[in-house]
Structure formats: structure tokens, C-alpha cells
Amino acid sequence: MRRIGMFAAVFAVALAGSVSFNALANSWQGTWYYYNAEGAQVGKWTAGCGAADGRWGTVTENKRFVQGCAVES
């Protein structure tokens, strides 16, 4: 009986860990937009969105993050 209880506890912890890992991984899907001092966009980095992933331009401290994967128009 103790082995069944131990297995159930280990399984529950593993399940909770995988759920929180998936939530953390999904929260990183999105795009960083980088701007210069005048507010013009000078770079972009998209991650976790498959074919849309990539970087271009300059990375600056003036940035904004948009979560999720959206189709650009």
C-alpha cells in the first residue's frame, strides 16, 4: 500500500510540474519591439511562433513586449 501512495504522490508532483512548465513556455510566445530615443521602431524579436520567429534590427533598452502569436497585416 505504501508504494501505491508514494507512486500517486510522485505522479501528482510530476503532473503539476508539467502543467506549470507548459504555462511558462506558453507565456514566452510573443514579440519584443525595440524603439530608438525618438520612438521609431528599430528592431523586433519574435519567439515561440513557429514560422514567424526571427530577429531584425537593433536591440535597445526602450522596448515593449506583446504576448501571443498574431498574424501581421
C-alpha positions in Angstrom: 0.0 0.0 0.0 2.8 2.4 0.8 4.2 2.0 -2.7 0.9 2.9 -4.3 0.7 6.0 -2.1 4.2 7.0 -3.0 3.6 6.5 -6.7 0.4 8.6 -6.5 2.3 11.4 -4.8 5.2 11.3 -7.3 2.8 11.2 -10.2 0.8 14.2 -8.8 4.0 16.3 -8.4 5.2 15.4 -11.9 1.8 16.3 -13.4 1.7 19.7 -11.6 5.3 20.4 -12.7 4.4 19.6 -16.4 1.3 21.9 -16.2 3.3 24.8 -14.8 6.1 24.2 -17.3 3.6 24.4 -20.2 2.1 27.6 -18.8 5.5 29.1 -18.5 6.5 28.1 -22.0 3.3 29.5 -23.5 3.8 32.8 -21.7 7.0 33.4 -23.7 5.3 33.3 -27.1 5.3 36.8 -28.4 7.2 39.7 -29.8 9.6 42.3 -28.4 9.5 45.6 -30.3 12.6 47.9 -29.9 12.5 51.7 -30.3 15.1 54.4 -30.5 15.1 57.6 -28.4 12.7 59.3 -30.8 10.2 56.5 -30.6 10.8 55.0 -34.0 10.8 51.2 -34.2 14.4 50.0 -34.9 14.1 46.2 -34.2 11.9 43.3 -33.5 12.3 39.8 -32.0 9.5 37.1 -32.3 9.8 33.9 -30.3 7.6 30.8 -29.9 5.5 31.5 -33.0 6.9 28.9 -35.5 7.5 30.4 -39.0 7.1 33.9 -37.6 10.2 33.5 -35.3 13.1 35.8 -36.0 15.0 38.9 -35.3 15.9 42.1 -37.2 17.3 45.5 -36.4 18.8 46.8 -33.2 18.1 45.8 -29.6 17.6 48.8 -27.3 16.5 49.3 -23.7 13.4 51.1 -25.0 11.2 48.0 -25.7 7.7 46.7 -25.5 6.5 43.0 -25.3 3.3 41.8 -26.9 2.3 38.3 -25.8 0.9 35.7 -28.2 1.3 34.9 -31.8 -0.6 37.2 -34.1 -0.7 37.4 -37.9 0.7 40.7 -39.1 -1.2 42.6 -41.7 
